[in-house]
Amino acid sequence: MAGAGSRGRRRRGAGELESEVLAVLWAAGRPLTPAQVRESIGGGLAYNTVHTVLTRLYGKKLVLRDADGRRGAYRPARNAAELTAQAMHEALAREPDPLAALRHFVAGLSTREARMLRTLLGGGGVAP
């Protein structure tokens, strides 16, 4: 079956498991061990899989590791909004025409999002 992993489980897309792990850590509001992350995600993931994902996120500086004896607990290095903003900055830095990219981004905003952006750019929420 296409898209299914072993034992009939759905195969996740690239980066999807990392996103799930980060979402669990953000929701917890406290450091979690790999076992606690595994339990929160569910879906029959192996402990080693979750530990590997956390190790990769640590290597990317997306999570911090708090040593607690032999076990380590992980917490996000940044909140979701900070991580999103960083990704947007990095995408614009790679773009040969950042103005065109911003135009496309703004064109896709909802009316509510456009209003929020106008408020921010008008000085109603952007720190100097």
Secondary structure by P-SEA (a helix, b strand, c coil): ccccccccccccccaaaaaaaaaaaaaacccccaaaaaaaacccccaaaaaaaaaaaaaaccbbbbbcccbbbbbbcccaaaaaaaaaaaaaaacccaaaaaaaaaaaccaaaaaaaaaaaacccccc
